[in-house]
Amino acid sequence: MDRRKFVAMAIEKPPESVQQIQINTGDEMSRGRYSNNMAVSHSPEEFIMDWLLNSPSGTHLVSRIIVSPGHLKRIIDALSENMGRYEGKFGSVRVIEKKDQAFN
């Protein structure tokens, strides 16, 4: 199996103190997956995030990620911080209403 090495930046830290970690992954995983929808459910112990692809042939599960409530909180903080930086650089992101996401 083809193994690739990636360097990931810890997203919790500001750019001036970036921590690098080495991540080993196979070729298939390194390509990533596209998702245009998600479903979230939870229990007292975990959150389940299903990343979905809505397409003309139906809705398909792309990936399922299960995390603890504490880790989900860190994910939300990291995403909020990064969205703020993105919008600061590229402008506000327009959120498309759910009814406008259907395929025609």
ZALUM-450447 format. One record per residue (C-alpha): residue number from 1; residue in three letters; y, x, z. Coordinates in steps of 0.02 Angstrom, whole numbers, plus 50000, padded with zeros to 5 digits. Layout:
<r NUM 'ALA' <Y X Z>>
...
***
This chain:
<r 1 'MET' <50000 50000 50000>>
<r 2 'ASP' <50174 50062 49956>>
<r 3 'ARG' <50269 50102 50116>>
<r 4 'ARG' <50457 50113 50118>>
<r 5 'LYS' <50572 50173 50256>>
<r 6 'PHE' <50734 50088 50295>>
<r 7 'VAL' <50875 50130 50414>>
<r 8 'ALA' <50943 49977 50504>>
<r 9 'MET' <51105 49971 50601>>
<r 10 'ALA' <51105 49887 50770>>
<r 11 'ILE' <51216 49736 50739>>
<r 12 'GLU' <51265 49715 50921>>
<r 13 'LYS' <51373 49872 50919>>
<r 14 'PRO' <51541 49900 50833>>
<r 15 'PRO' <51538 50009 50675>>
<r 16 'GLU' <51609 50161 50763>>
<r 17 'SER' <51454 50175 50875>>
<r 18 'VAL' <51317 50125 50753>>
<r 19 'GLN' <51141 50156 50815>>
<r 20 'GLN' <51014 50191 50679>>
<r 21 'ILE' <50831 50148 50692>>
<r 22 'GLN' <50693 50184 50568>>
<r 23 'ILE' <50596 50032 50507>>
<r 24 'ASN' <50436 50050 50408>>
<r 25 'THR' <50390 49909 50291>>
<r 26 'GLY' <50285 49872 50139>>
<r 27 'ASP' <50356 49838 49967>>
<r 28 'GLU' <50331 49649 49975>>
<r 29 'MET' <50426 49631 50140>>
<r 30 'SER' <50568 49746 50085>>
<r 31 'ARG' <50614 49629 49942>>
<r 32 'GLY' <50667 49495 50065>>
<r 33 'ARG' <50659 49308 50043>>
<r 34 'TYR' <50791 49183 49988>>
<r 35 'SER' <50819 49029 50095>>
<r 36 'ASN' <50945 48890 50068>>
<r 37 'ASN' <50898 48779 50216>>
<r 38 'MET' <50822 48791 50388>>
<r 39 'ALA' <50746 48686 50526>>
<r 40 'VAL' <50753 48732 50710>>
<r 41 'SER' <50646 48667 50852>>
<r 42 'HIS' <50622 48728 51030>>
<r 43 'SER' <50522 48718 51189>>
<r 44 'PRO' <50573 48782 51361>>
<r 45 'GLU' <50500 48954 51314>>
<r 46 'GLU' <50544 48982 51130>>
<r 47 'PHE' <50645 48933 50977>>
<r 48 'ILE' <50558 48912 50809>>
<r 49 'MET' <50665 48939 50654>>
<r 50 'ASP' <50587 48884 50490>>
<r 51 'TRP' <50678 48959 50341>>
<r 52 'LEU' <50657 48842 50192>>
<r 53 'LEU' <50686 48842 50006>>
<r 54 'ASN' <50743 48676 49932>>
<r 55 'SER' <50701 48673 49748>>
<r 56 'PRO' <50673 48544 49613>>
<r 57 'SER' <50486 48552 49650>>
<r 58 'GLY' <50512 48514 49836>>
<r 59 'THR' <50543 48603 49999>>
<r 60 'HIS' <50443 48761 50034>>
<r 61 'LEU' <50424 48861 50195>>
<r 62 'VAL' <50487 49037 50163>>
<r 63 'SER' <50470 49111 50336>>
<r 64 'ARG' <50447 49058 50517>>
<r 65 'ILE' <50528 49160 50655>>
<r 66 'ILE' <50490 49126 50838>>
<r 67 'VAL' <50606 49200 50970>>
<r 68 'SER' <50646 49182 51155>>
<r 69 'PRO' <50802 49084 51207>>
<r 70 'GLY' <50885 49247 51263>>
<r 71 'HIS' <50853 49331 51097>>
<r 72 'LEU' <50918 49178 51002>>
<r 73 'LYS' <51079 49193 51101>>
<r 74 'ARG' <51096 49376 51046>>
<r 75 'ILE' <51060 49324 50865>>
<r 76 'ILE' <51196 49191 50872>>
<r 77 'ASP' <51321 49315 50945>>
<r 78 'ALA' <51279 49447 50812>>
<r 79 'LEU' <51291 49320 50670>>
<r 80 'SER' <51457 49251 50736>>
<r 81 'GLU' <51529 49426 50749>>
<r 82 'ASN' <51472 49472 50573>>
<r 83 'MET' <51535 49308 50498>>
<r 84 'GLY' <51705 49344 50576>>
<r 85 'ARG' <51707 49517 50494>>
<r 86 'TYR' <51649 49444 50328>>
<r 87 'GLU' <51784 49310 50327>>
<r 88 'GLY' <51913 49439 50380>>
<r 89 'LYS' <51869 49541 50226>>
<r 90 'PHE' <51826 49406 50096>>
<r 91 'GLY' <51910 49247 50160>>
<r 92 'SER' <51843 49086 50234>>
<r 93 'VAL' <51670 49025 50187>>
<r 94 'ARG' <51666 48847 50124>>
<r 95 'VAL' <51526 48744 50202>>
<r 96 'ILE' <51445 48626 50078>>
<r 97 'GLU' <51410 48454 50148>>
<r 98 'LYS' <51227 48408 50163>>
<r 99 'LYS' <51241 48267 50034>>
<r 100 'ASP' <51309 48393 49905>>
<r 101 'GLN' <51156 48508 49917>>
<r 102 'ALA' <51037 48399 49816>>
<r 103 'PHE' <50970 48457 49648>>
<r 104 'ASN' <51028 48355 49498>>
***
